[in-house]
Amino acid sequence: MGIQPKVVGLGCGTLDILIRAEQLPTWEHNTRFEAISFDGGGQAATAMAAVSRLGIPAGFIGTAGNDNAADLKLRLTERYGVDLSRIAHRNSPDDAVVIVFVDAKTGERMFFGGGRQGEVPLHTDEMDREYITAADYLHLDGLHVEAAREAAQWMHAAGKTVVLDPGTSQGKVWKDHLTLLPHVDVLIGGSGFGQALSGQKDIRQAGAKAIEMGPRIFVQTEGNKGCYTITPEDSFHTPAFPVDVVDTTGAGDVFHGAYIVGLAHGWDLRRTAQFASAVSAIKCTRIGGRAGIPTFDEALAFLHTRGIDPDNGKHAHTAER
């Protein structure tokens, strides 16, 4: 291993096969695709690719099989400088392969996976406590829940920060995520998660309920509608940046990674949310969950061209009343 990661992700890492087309084939009709791409995927792994791409050392902990798919999955993560020295290897084919269909008109996507991922989860005795707690931030996505909970407890014992990505709720909350919440400092969910978690329709009330469950910061991303941040002291909305969208795959994962980078730089939450929104927007301009991730300087330049000077704290946000 080289540099000790400042951020460690624990959870899902996949091999994504992305196909961009105007329509999907059916059993009766073939169709042509506009573009195809192979990329690494998975919530925690992609967030760490973003962290590393933005200039902060990152490591990823998860599982990998013994076949070509596993080799490619790992290579597509290592290419971003992510440390994979703590990957747990399995003596079986890798089941974390996902076909991603991308709508050429809107950039929205649909996932087609094998459905067996996590059947052989990461075990607590496969983790390196010293490696994890040497980092300042631990990022979880809810996979390998027992190992994730143990690692989160180690981090809190060391006085470090735990971030959780529970994904988009689709009207429900996984029980595993509920068991993690008391051990989480920063909870960043997708559209509808706060409402499903709390039973509250209003995002501010939903965020306040989420805060009562353990986290000190709650963020909910809403795609092109921006994101909302709620803490015990404050709540505000950060608009999204309009861009020509090619592919939204990984936009939320990249947002998580960029948000952690903002925290690592010691920025206030408004600046952090704006930076993460900018990085996520740039990512959406290229096909693949990681191909569009900018460098740190590219992200700052993106903000500068929109009249925002991150260096002296000028932030565009809408305060909640």
C-alpha positions in Angstrom: 0.0 0.0 0.0 1.1 3.5 -0.7 -0.4 6.6 1.0 -2.8 5.9 3.9 -6.3 6.9 2.7 -7.9 9.9 4.3 -11.3 8.5 3.3 -12.3 4.8 3.2 -15.4 3.5 1.5 -17.0 0.1 2.5 -19.7 -1.5 0.5 -20.7 -2.0 -3.1 -18.3 -2.2 -6.1 -19.5 -3.3 -9.5 -18.5 -3.7 -13.1 -20.9 -1.6 -15.1 -21.6 -2.3 -18.8 -23.3 0.9 -20.1 -25.4 1.0 -23.3 -26.8 4.3 -24.5 -29.7 4.0 -26.9 -33.0 5.8 -27.8 -35.0 2.7 -27.1 -34.4 -0.8 -25.7 -34.7 -4.0 -27.7 -37.6 -6.4 -27.2 -38.0 -10.1 -27.9 -39.8 -9.0 -31.2 -37.6 -6.1 -32.3 -33.9 -5.4 -32.3 -32.5 -1.9 -32.0 -29.1 -0.2 -32.2 -27.1 1.5 -29.5 -25.4 4.9 -29.8 -22.5 4.2 -27.4 -21.2 1.4 -25.2 -18.8 1.8 -22.3 -17.3 -0.3 -19.5 -16.9 1.4 -16.2 -16.5 0.7 -12.5 -19.7 1.2 -10.5 -21.2 0.7 -7.1 -22.1 3.4 -4.6 -19.2 3.3 -2.2 -16.6 2.4 -4.8 -17.7 5.2 -7.2 -17.7 7.7 -4.3 -14.1 6.8 -3.5 -13.2 7.2 -7.2 -14.5 10.7 -7.0 -12.7 11.4 -3.7 -9.4 10.3 -5.2 -10.0 12.1 -8.5 -10.6 15.3 -6.5 -7.2 14.9 -4.9 -7.7 13.2 -1.5 -6.3 9.7 -0.9 -9.1 7.1 -0.8 -9.4 3.4 -0.2 -12.2 0.9 -0.9 -13.1 -2.2 1.1 -15.5 -4.8 -0.5 -15.4 -8.2 -2.1 -14.2 -9.4 -5.5 -14.5 -12.8 -7.3 -11.8 -14.8 -9.1 -12.8 -14.2 -12.8 -12.2 -11.7 -15.6 -15.2 -9.6 -14.5 -13.6 -9.2 -11.1 -10.2 -8.3 -12.6 -11.8 -5.7 -14.8 -13.9 -4.3 -11.9 -10.8 -3.8 -9.8 -8.7 -2.3 -12.6 -11.4 0.2 -13.4 -11.3 1.4 -9.7 -7.5 1.3 -9.4 -7.2 3.6 -12.4 -8.6 6.4 -10.3 -5.9 5.9 -7.7 -8.1 4.2 -5.1 -6.3 1.8 -2.8 -7.7 -1.7 -3.0 -5.3 -3.4 -0.7 -8.0 -4.5 1.8 -10.4 -6.1 -0.8 -11.7 -9.5 0.4 -11.3 -12.1 -2.5 -13.8 -14.9 -3.1 -13.1 -18.2 -4.8 -16.0 -17.8 -7.2 -17.1 -15.8 -10.2 -17.9 -12.1 -9.4 -21.6 -11.5 -9.3 -21.4 -7.7 -9.1 -21.9 -7.1 -12.8 -24.6 -4.6 -13.9 -25.9 -3.7 -17.3 -26.9 -0.1 -17.4 -29.3 1.1 -20.1 -29.0 4.9 -20.7 -31.8 6.8 -22.4 -30.1 8.8 -25.2 -32.7 11.5 -25.0 -32.8 12.2 -21.3 -29.7 10.6 -19.8 -31.8 8.6 -17.3 -30.8 5.0 -16.7 -32.2 1.6 -15.9 -30.2 -1.1 -14.2 -30.1 -4.8 -15.0 -28.1 -6.8 -12.4 -27.6 -10.4 -11.4 -29.4 -10.0 -8.1 -27.0 -12.1 -6.0 -24.6 -9.4 -4.8 -23.9 -9.6 -1.1 -24.8 -13.3 -0.8 -21.3 -13.8 0.7 -20.9 -10.5 2.6 -17.7 -9.1 4.0 -17.0 -10.5 7.5 -15.9 -8.4 10.4 -12.8 -10.6 10.8 -11.8 -9.7 7.2 -11.4 -6.0 8.1 -8.3 -4.2 9.2 -9.3 -1.9 12.1 -6.1 0.1 12.1 -6.4 0.8 8.3 -10.0 2.0 8.7 -9.6 4.2 11.8 -6.4 5.8 10.4 -8.8 7.5 7.9 -10.7 10.7 8.8 -13.9 9.6 7.1 -15.7 6.2 6.6 -18.3 6.1 3.8 -20.9 3.3 3.8 -23.7 2.4 1.4 -25.5 -0.2 3.5 -24.0 -3.3 2.0 -22.1 -5.8 4.2 -24.2 -4.3 7.1 -22.6 -6.2 10.0 -19.1 -5.3 8.9 -20.3 -1.7 8.2 -21.8 -1.3 11.7 -18.6 -2.7 13.3 -16.4 -0.3 11.2 -18.7 2.6 12.1 -18.3 1.9 15.8 -14.5 1.7 15.4 -14.6 5.1 13.8 -16.6 6.7 16.5 -14.4 5.2 19.1 -11.5 6.9 17.3 -13.4 10.2 17.1 -13.8 10.0 13.3 -16.7 10.8 10.9 -19.1 8.2 9.3 -21.1 9.0 6.2 -24.0 6.8 4.9 -25.5 6.6 1.4 -28.9 4.8 1.9 -29.8 5.3 -1.8 -33.2 6.4 -3.2 -36.0 5.0 -1.1 -38.7 4.2 -3.8 -41.1 4.5 -0.9 -39.3 2.2 1.5 -36.4 2.1 3.9 -34.2 -1.0 4.3 -34.1 -2.3 7.9 -30.3 -2.6 7.6 -30.0 1.1 7.1 -32.1 1.8 10.3 -29.6 -0.2 12.3 -26.7 1.9 11.0 -28.3 5.3 11.7 -27.2 5.6 15.4 -23.6 5.2 14.1 -23.8 7.8 11.3 -22.7 11.4 11.4 -23.7 12.5 7.8 -26.7 11.0 6.1 -27.0 11.7 2.4 -30.1 10.1 0.8 -31.7 10.2 -2.6 -35.1 11.6 -3.6 -37.9 10.5 -1.2 -35.6 8.9 1.3 -36.3 11.4 4.2 -40.0 11.2 3.7 -40.0 7.4 3.7 -37.7 7.3 6.7 -39.7 9.8 8.8 -43.3 9.6 7.5 -43.2 13.4 7.0 -44.0 14.9 3.6 -42.2 18.2 4.2 -38.5 17.8 3.6 -37.5 20.1 6.5 -39.6 18.1 8.9 -38.3 14.8 7.4 -34.8 16.0 7.8 -35.4 17.0 11.4 -36.8 13.6 12.2 -33.7 12.0 10.5 -31.4 14.1 12.7 -33.2 12.7 15.8 -32.2 9.2 14.7 -28.4 9.9 15.1 -26.9 11.9 12.2 -25.9 15.5 12.8 -26.2 16.4 9.1 -29.0 15.3 6.7 -28.8 15.9 3.0 -31.3 14.8 0.3 -30.5 15.0 -3.4 -33.3 15.7 -5.8 -31.6 15.5 -9.2 -32.1 18.6 -11.3 -34.0 20.2 -8.5 -30.8 20.4 -6.4 -30.4 19.2 -2.8 -31.6 20.1 0.7 -29.4 20.3 3.8 -30.9 20.0 7.3 -29.0 20.3 10.6 -30.2 21.0 14.1 -29.3 24.7 13.6 -30.0 25.3 9.9 -31.8 24.2 6.7 -31.2 25.4 3.1 -31.6 24.5 -0.5 -28.8 24.3 -3.0 -29.9 24.6 -6.7 -28.6 22.2 -9.3 -26.3 23.4 -12.1 -27.9 23.1 -15.6 -25.8 21.1 -18.0 -26.3 19.1 -21.2 -27.0 15.7 -19.6 -25.6 12.6 -21.3 -25.8 10.0 -18.5 -26.9 10.4 -14.9 -25.4 7.0 -13.8 -23.4 7.5 -10.7 -24.4 11.1 -10.2 -25.5 10.5 -6.6 -22.4 8.4 -5.8 -20.1 11.2 -7.1 -22.1 13.8 -5.1 -21.3 11.7 -2.0 -17.6 11.6 -2.7 -17.4 15.3 -3.5 -19.4 16.2 -0.4 -16.8 14.3 1.7 -14.1 16.2 -0.1 -15.8 19.5 0.9 -15.9 18.3 4.5 -12.3 17.3 4.4 -11.3 20.8 3.2 -13.1 22.2 6.3 -15.7 24.1 4.2 -19.0 25.2 5.6 -22.1 23.1 4.6 -23.3 25.6 1.9 -20.0 25.6 0.1 -19.7 21.9 0.5 -23.2 21.3 -1.0 -22.5 23.6 -3.9 -19.1 22.0 -4.7 -20.7 18.5 -4.6 -23.5 19.7 -6.9 -21.0 21.1 -9.4 -18.9 17.9 -9.5 -22.1 15.8 -9.9 -23.3 18.0 -12.7 -20.0 17.8 -14.6 -20.1 14.0 -14.2 -23.5 13.9 -16.0 -22.0 15.3 -19.2 -20.2 12.0 -20.1 -21.4 8.4 -20.3 -20.4 6.2 -17.3 -20.6 6.6 -13.6 -17.0 7.8 -13.3 -15.8 9.0 -16.8 -17.0 12.5 -16.2 -15.6 13.1 -12.8 -13.6 16.3 -12.9 -10.4 17.1 -11.1 -10.5 19.5 -8.2 -9.2 22.4 -10.3 -11.7 21.6 -13.0 -14.6 21.7 -10.5 -13.4 25.1 -9.2 -13.1 26.4 -12.7 -16.7 25.3 -13.4 -17.8 27.3 -10.4 -15.8 30.4 -11.4 -17.3 30.5 -14.9 -20.7 30.7 -13.2 -19.7 33.7 -11.2 -19.0 31.7 -8.0 -15.6 32.3 -6.3 -15.1 29.4 -3.9 -11.9 31.0 -2.7 -13.6 33.8 -0.9 -16.8 32.1 0.2 -19.4 33.4 -2.3 -22.1 30.8 -2.4 -25.3 30.6 -4.3 -28.0 29.0 -2.1 -31.6 29.5 -1.2 -32.2 29.8 2.5 -35.3 28.0 3.9 -37.6 30.1 5.9 
